[in-house]
Amino acid sequence: MGGVSDLEMITLTNDHWRVGLVPENGGSVAFGQARIDGNWIDVLRPTPKDRLGQWWDVASFPLIPWSNRIRHGTLLWEGEAYQLRRWGTDDFAMHGTAVDFPWEVLEQAVDHTSLEFDARGYYGVNFPWDFVSRTEFTLDGPSLTCRMTIENTDDEAFPAGLGHHPYFVRALHSPTGAALGEEALLQVNCEHAYPLTNGMPDGPAGPLPPVADFRTSRALGDALVDHCLTARVGTTVAATIEYPGALTVDIKAGDLLSHVVVFVPVGESYFAVEPVTNANDAFTLHAQGVPDTGVFIIEPGETAATEFALILR
């Protein structure tokens, strides 16, 4: 990857959204702004200009071919244990591998862009099987839609997952820095969460702990939230973020995106609501016989697809 000043920025724009994409930085999203009273206002956490080459500092990034963490970096599948690279000094592999490489721009228009990552073209891809993934970003009125696909280009079936990792601002601010409305309220249409030990699930999903219970719209609070929720109820809207007095954002998610990761760090100006297919450490849970982890199998030549949308109102 070249220097930050060399990175190509693609900007999508319509009357409601302005979105920046950085294909070379893992197919990531640099910013997502809504038009409010004639001004472009950051809804997604904006990426500092000097951090456009660091995917962990961006507004959103793809989670392919799995979401969140894998315990000890060990992918368990059909009696085999595949050792993956772990994240820094931590004892887990994290956030897939597609974000580690540049993506190719297949199509580009003012309101639509299609990106592709072909794992066969790179050395060191942190996954045992070959695959091709695409993300398509489309603006249509107040909707920003991201369609994600993964194709099995290997000669054997493999397990996989998909997702995206949008960070939202806790409060909206005008170009002059003035607050627009109140801090965000969050509502998530999920009934269950996974029990955690040291941040890792250790059993099937069950009752929501109070800190992660957003079934009724409420403030984010000051406590750390880092939970994977599931058992969506009765709606295609996975979650709703309301900035009282200014804006509401609905997160509409396809059926395959059966899980939602909610991450509220302490003392930060942002939080994450991630539409994903699978539980944290889903491969391990699946190997233990835990049901409904969201792991799906792709046969050679087959493609899995899903999408989510951020809808302004």
C-alpha positions as CSV (number, residue, x, y, z in Angstrom):
1,M,0.0,0.0,0.0
2,G,1.3,3.4,-0.9
3,G,1.5,6.5,1.3
4,V,-1.7,8.1,2.6
5,S,-1.5,10.8,0.0
6,D,-1.4,8.2,-2.8
7,L,-4.6,6.4,-1.7
8,E,-7.5,6.8,-4.1
9,M,-10.7,8.2,-2.6
10,I,-14.0,7.5,-4.3
11,T,-16.9,9.7,-3.2
12,L,-20.6,8.7,-3.7
13,T,-23.1,11.5,-3.5
14,N,-26.8,12.1,-3.8
15,D,-29.3,14.5,-2.1
16,H,-29.2,12.6,1.2
17,W,-25.7,10.9,1.5
18,R,-22.1,11.6,0.9
19,V,-19.9,8.6,1.4
20,G,-16.1,8.2,0.9
21,L,-14.5,4.8,0.0
22,V,-10.8,3.8,0.1
23,P,-10.5,0.6,-2.0
24,E,-6.8,0.3,-1.4
25,N,-7.3,0.2,2.4
26,G,-9.2,-3.1,2.6
27,G,-12.3,-1.8,0.7
28,S,-13.1,0.4,3.6
29,V,-15.4,3.4,4.2
30,A,-13.6,6.6,5.1
31,F,-16.7,8.7,6.0
32,G,-20.5,8.7,5.8
33,Q,-22.3,12.0,6.0
34,A,-26.0,13.0,5.9
35,R,-27.3,16.3,4.6
36,I,-29.1,18.1,7.4
37,D,-30.3,21.7,6.8
38,G,-28.0,22.0,3.8
39,N,-24.9,20.9,5.6
40,W,-23.0,17.6,5.4
41,I,-22.9,16.1,8.9
42,D,-20.8,13.1,9.9
43,V,-23.0,10.2,10.9
44,L,-20.3,7.6,10.6
45,R,-17.0,8.2,12.5
46,P,-14.8,10.2,10.1
47,T,-11.3,8.9,9.4
48,P,-8.5,11.4,10.2
49,K,-6.6,12.2,6.9
50,D,-3.4,10.8,8.3
51,R,-5.1,7.5,9.1
52,L,-6.7,6.7,5.8
53,G,-4.2,3.8,5.4
54,Q,-5.1,2.2,8.7
55,W,-8.3,0.1,8.4
56,W,-8.9,0.0,12.2
57,D,-9.3,3.8,12.2
58,V,-11.9,4.1,9.4
59,A,-15.6,4.6,9.4
60,S,-16.5,1.0,8.4
61,F,-14.8,-2.0,7.0
62,P,-15.7,-5.5,5.6
63,L,-15.7,-8.5,7.9
64,I,-14.9,-11.3,5.4
65,P,-14.7,-14.3,5.5
66,W,-15.7,-14.2,9.1
67,S,-16.9,-11.7,11.7
68,N,-15.1,-10.8,14.9
69,R,-12.7,-13.1,16.8
70,I,-11.5,-16.7,16.5
71,R,-10.2,-18.1,19.8
72,H,-6.5,-18.8,19.8
73,G,-6.6,-18.1,16.1
74,T,-7.6,-21.7,15.6
75,L,-10.2,-22.4,13.0
76,L,-11.9,-25.7,13.8
77,W,-13.6,-27.4,10.9
78,E,-14.6,-31.1,10.3
79,G,-12.0,-32.4,12.7
80,E,-9.2,-30.3,11.5
81,A,-7.5,-27.3,13.2
82,Y,-6.3,-24.6,11.0
83,Q,-3.9,-22.1,12.7
84,L,-4.4,-18.5,11.6
85,R,-2.3,-15.5,12.3
86,R,-3.3,-13.8,15.5
87,W,-4.1,-10.1,16.1
88,G,-1.0,-8.4,17.4
89,T,-0.2,-9.7,20.9
90,D,-3.8,-10.9,21.4
91,D,-4.7,-14.6,21.4
92,F,-7.2,-14.5,18.6
93,A,-7.6,-13.9,14.9
94,M,-9.9,-11.0,14.2
95,H,-12.1,-9.4,11.6
96,G,-11.5,-11.8,8.7
97,T,-8.7,-11.2,6.2
98,A,-10.1,-9.3,3.2
99,V,-9.5,-6.0,5.0
100,D,-5.8,-6.7,5.0
101,F,-5.5,-6.2,1.2
102,P,-6.3,-3.7,-1.5
103,W,-9.6,-4.1,-3.4
104,E,-10.1,-3.6,-7.1
105,V,-12.6,-1.1,-8.4
106,L,-15.0,-2.9,-10.8
107,E,-17.6,-0.2,-11.4
108,Q,-17.7,3.4,-10.4
109,A,-20.5,6.0,-10.7
110,V,-21.7,9.0,-8.7
111,D,-24.1,6.8,-6.7
112,H,-22.7,3.3,-7.1
113,T,-19.4,1.5,-6.7
114,S,-18.5,-2.2,-6.9
115,L,-15.3,-3.5,-5.3
116,E,-13.7,-6.9,-5.5
117,F,-11.1,-8.9,-3.5
118,D,-9.7,-12.0,-5.1
119,A,-7.8,-14.0,-2.5
120,R,-6.0,-16.0,-5.2
121,G,-4.0,-13.0,-6.2
122,Y,-2.2,-12.5,-2.9
123,Y,0.2,-14.3,-0.6
124,G,-0.4,-14.5,3.1
125,V,-4.2,-14.4,3.0
126,N,-5.3,-15.5,6.6
127,F,-7.8,-18.2,5.5
128,P,-7.2,-21.8,4.5
129,W,-9.4,-21.6,1.3
130,D,-9.5,-19.5,-1.9
131,F,-12.4,-17.1,-2.4
132,V,-13.5,-14.0,-4.2
133,S,-15.6,-11.4,-2.4
134,R,-17.4,-8.3,-3.7
135,T,-19.0,-5.3,-2.0
136,E,-21.4,-3.0,-3.9
137,F,-22.3,0.4,-2.4
138,T,-25.4,2.1,-3.7
139,L,-27.1,5.3,-2.8
140,D,-30.9,5.4,-3.5
141,G,-32.7,8.3,-1.9
142,P,-32.1,8.2,1.9
143,S,-30.7,4.6,1.7
144,L,-27.0,3.6,1.6
145,T,-27.0,-0.1,0.7
146,C,-24.0,-2.4,0.9
147,R,-24.3,-5.7,-0.8
148,M,-21.7,-8.4,0.1
149,T,-20.9,-11.6,-1.7
150,I,-18.4,-14.4,-1.2
151,E,-17.7,-17.0,-3.9
152,N,-15.9,-20.3,-3.2
153,T,-13.1,-20.6,-5.8
154,D,-11.5,-23.5,-4.0
155,D,-11.9,-27.2,-4.8
156,E,-13.6,-28.1,-1.5
157,A,-16.4,-26.7,0.6
158,F,-15.6,-24.3,3.4
159,P,-17.3,-22.5,6.3
160,A,-17.6,-18.7,6.2
161,G,-19.2,-15.5,7.4
162,L,-19.9,-12.0,6.3
163,G,-20.4,-8.6,7.9
164,H,-19.5,-5.0,8.1
165,H,-18.2,-2.8,10.9
166,P,-19.8,0.7,10.9
167,Y,-18.8,3.1,13.6
168,F,-21.4,5.8,14.4
169,V,-20.8,9.1,16.1
170,R,-22.3,9.4,19.6
171,A,-23.5,12.9,18.8
172,L,-24.0,14.9,15.6
173,H,-22.2,18.2,15.2
174,S,-22.5,21.1,12.7
175,P,-19.5,22.2,10.6
176,T,-18.8,24.8,13.3
177,G,-18.8,22.2,16.1
178,A,-22.2,23.0,17.6
179,A,-24.2,20.0,18.8
180,L,-27.2,19.0,16.7
181,G,-29.8,17.4,18.9
182,E,-29.0,15.1,21.8
183,E,-26.7,12.1,22.1
184,A,-27.6,8.9,20.3
185,L,-30.3,6.5,21.5
186,L,-30.0,2.9,20.4
187,Q,-32.6,0.2,19.9
188,V,-31.7,-3.3,18.7
189,N,-34.4,-5.9,17.7
190,C,-32.6,-8.9,19.2
191,E,-33.8,-11.0,22.1
192,H,-30.6,-13.0,23.0
193,A,-26.9,-12.5,23.6
194,Y,-24.0,-14.9,24.0
195,P,-22.5,-15.4,27.5
196,L,-19.0,-14.1,27.6
197,T,-15.7,-15.1,29.4
198,N,-12.9,-12.7,28.7
199,G,-14.8,-11.3,25.8
200,M,-15.3,-14.7,24.2
201,P,-18.6,-16.6,24.0
202,D,-18.7,-19.8,26.0
203,G,-22.0,-21.2,25.2
204,P,-25.3,-20.8,23.2
205,A,-27.1,-17.5,23.2
206,G,-29.4,-16.8,26.1
207,P,-31.0,-13.9,28.0
208,L,-29.6,-10.4,27.4
209,P,-27.4,-9.0,30.1
210,P,-28.7,-5.6,31.3
211,V,-25.7,-3.7,29.8
212,A,-26.5,-5.1,26.4
213,D,-30.3,-4.9,26.5
214,F,-31.4,-2.4,23.9
215,R,-34.7,-3.9,23.1
216,T,-36.2,-0.6,24.1
217,S,-34.6,2.6,22.8
218,R,-32.2,4.0,25.3
219,A,-29.0,6.0,25.8
220,L,-25.7,4.2,25.3
221,G,-24.6,4.8,28.8
222,D,-21.0,5.0,30.2
223,A,-20.3,1.3,30.7
224,L,-18.4,-0.9,28.2
225,V,-20.6,-2.9,25.8
226,D,-18.9,-5.5,23.6
227,H,-21.6,-8.1,23.0
228,C,-22.9,-10.2,20.1
229,L,-26.7,-10.2,19.9
230,T,-29.0,-12.5,18.0
231,A,-32.6,-13.8,17.8
232,R,-33.9,-10.9,15.8
233,V,-37.7,-10.4,16.2
234,G,-40.3,-9.6,13.6
235,T,-38.6,-7.1,11.4
236,T,-36.0,-6.5,8.7
237,V,-34.7,-3.6,10.8
238,A,-31.9,-4.9,12.9
239,A,-31.3,-1.7,14.9
240,T,-32.3,2.0,15.0
241,I,-30.1,4.9,16.0
242,E,-31.9,8.1,17.0
243,Y,-30.3,11.4,17.4
244,P,-33.2,13.2,19.1
245,G,-34.1,16.5,17.4
246,A,-31.9,15.8,14.4
247,L,-31.9,12.4,12.6
248,T,-32.8,8.7,12.8
249,V,-30.9,5.9,11.1
250,D,-32.5,2.5,10.6
251,I,-30.1,-0.4,10.0
252,K,-32.0,-2.8,7.7
253,A,-30.3,-6.2,7.3
254,G,-30.8,-9.4,5.2
255,D,-31.9,-12.6,6.8
256,L,-28.3,-14.0,6.6
257,L,-27.1,-11.2,8.8
258,S,-28.7,-12.9,11.8
259,H,-26.4,-11.3,14.4
260,V,-25.6,-7.8,15.6
261,V,-22.4,-6.9,17.4
262,V,-22.8,-3.8,19.7
263,F,-19.6,-2.1,20.8
264,V,-19.7,0.9,23.0
265,P,-16.1,1.8,24.2
266,V,-15.7,3.8,27.4
267,G,-14.8,7.5,26.9
268,E,-14.9,7.6,23.1
269,S,-17.0,9.7,20.8
270,Y,-18.2,6.8,18.7
271,F,-19.8,3.3,19.0
272,A,-20.3,0.4,16.6
273,V,-23.4,-1.5,15.5
274,E,-22.3,-4.3,13.2
275,P,-24.7,-6.4,11.1
276,V,-23.0,-9.8,10.8
277,T,-23.9,-13.3,9.9
278,N,-22.1,-15.2,12.7
279,A,-21.4,-15.1,16.4
280,N,-18.0,-14.2,17.8
281,D,-15.8,-17.3,17.7
282,A,-18.5,-19.1,15.7
283,F,-16.2,-21.8,14.3
284,T,-15.3,-23.0,17.8
285,L,-19.0,-22.8,18.9
286,H,-20.0,-24.7,15.8
287,A,-17.4,-27.4,16.5
288,Q,-18.8,-27.8,20.0
289,G,-22.3,-28.4,18.6
290,V,-23.7,-25.0,19.6
291,P,-26.7,-24.3,17.3
292,D,-27.5,-21.2,15.3
293,T,-24.0,-19.7,15.3
294,G,-24.5,-18.2,11.8
295,V,-21.7,-20.2,10.2
296,F,-22.7,-21.2,6.7
297,I,-21.0,-23.6,4.2
298,I,-20.2,-22.7,0.6
299,E,-19.7,-25.4,-1.9
300,P,-17.1,-25.0,-4.7
301,G,-18.4,-22.6,-7.4
302,E,-21.2,-21.4,-5.2
303,T,-21.7,-17.8,-4.0
304,A,-23.3,-16.6,-0.7
305,A,-24.8,-13.0,-0.7
306,T,-26.5,-10.6,1.6
307,E,-26.9,-6.9,2.2
308,F,-27.6,-4.2,4.7
309,A,-28.8,-0.6,4.4
310,L,-28.5,2.5,6.5
311,I,-31.7,4.4,6.0
312,L,-32.0,8.1,7.0
313,R,-35.2,9.6,8.2
